[in-house]
Amino acid sequence: MAELINLRQRRKAKMRAEAEVKATQNRHLHGRTLAEKRAAKDETARLEKHVEAHKREE
């Protein structure tokens, strides 16, 4: 005989799992310290400056 499942419990479990994935992503994106944010911004600016310095002008 087939195993009985409660669809409401399955739906809630799926919603909890999706919420946990989203929370993990948000912690990764927004959970940085001010120093980390500044370091990333400085690194981006340095790389852009490097690329601009090596462009050829027509």
C-alpha positions in Angstrom: 0.0 0.0 0.0 1.2 3.5 -0.7 2.6 5.7 2.0 0.2 8.5 3.1 1.5 12.0 3.1 0.1 15.2 4.5 0.2 17.8 1.7 -0.1 20.7 4.1 3.0 19.6 5.9 4.9 19.0 2.7 4.0 22.5 1.4 5.1 24.1 4.7 8.4 22.2 4.7 9.1 23.3 1.1 8.3 26.9 2.0 10.7 26.7 5.1 13.5 25.3 2.9 13.0 28.0 0.3 13.0 30.7 3.0 16.2 29.3 4.4 17.9 29.4 1.0 16.8 33.0 0.6 18.0 33.9 4.1 21.4 32.4 3.3 21.7 34.5 0.2 20.7 37.7 2.0 23.2 37.0 4.7 25.9 36.6 2.1 24.9 39.8 0.2 24.0 42.1 3.1 26.0 40.7 6.0 29.3 42.3 5.2 31.1 44.7 7.5 31.8 48.3 6.5 35.5 47.5 6.0 34.6 44.6 3.7 32.3 46.8 1.6 34.9 49.5 1.3 37.6 47.0 0.4 35.4 45.6 -2.4 34.6 49.1 -3.6 38.3 50.0 -3.6 39.2 46.8 -5.5 36.6 47.5 -8.1 37.8 51.0 -8.6 41.4 49.8 -8.9 40.5 47.2 -11.5 38.5 49.8 -13.5 41.4 52.2 -13.4 43.8 49.5 -14.6 41.5 48.6 -17.6 41.1 52.3 -18.5 44.8 52.8 -18.5 45.3 50.0 -21.0 42.7 51.1 -23.5 43.8 52.1 -26.9 42.5 55.4 -28.3 41.6 55.4 -32.0 
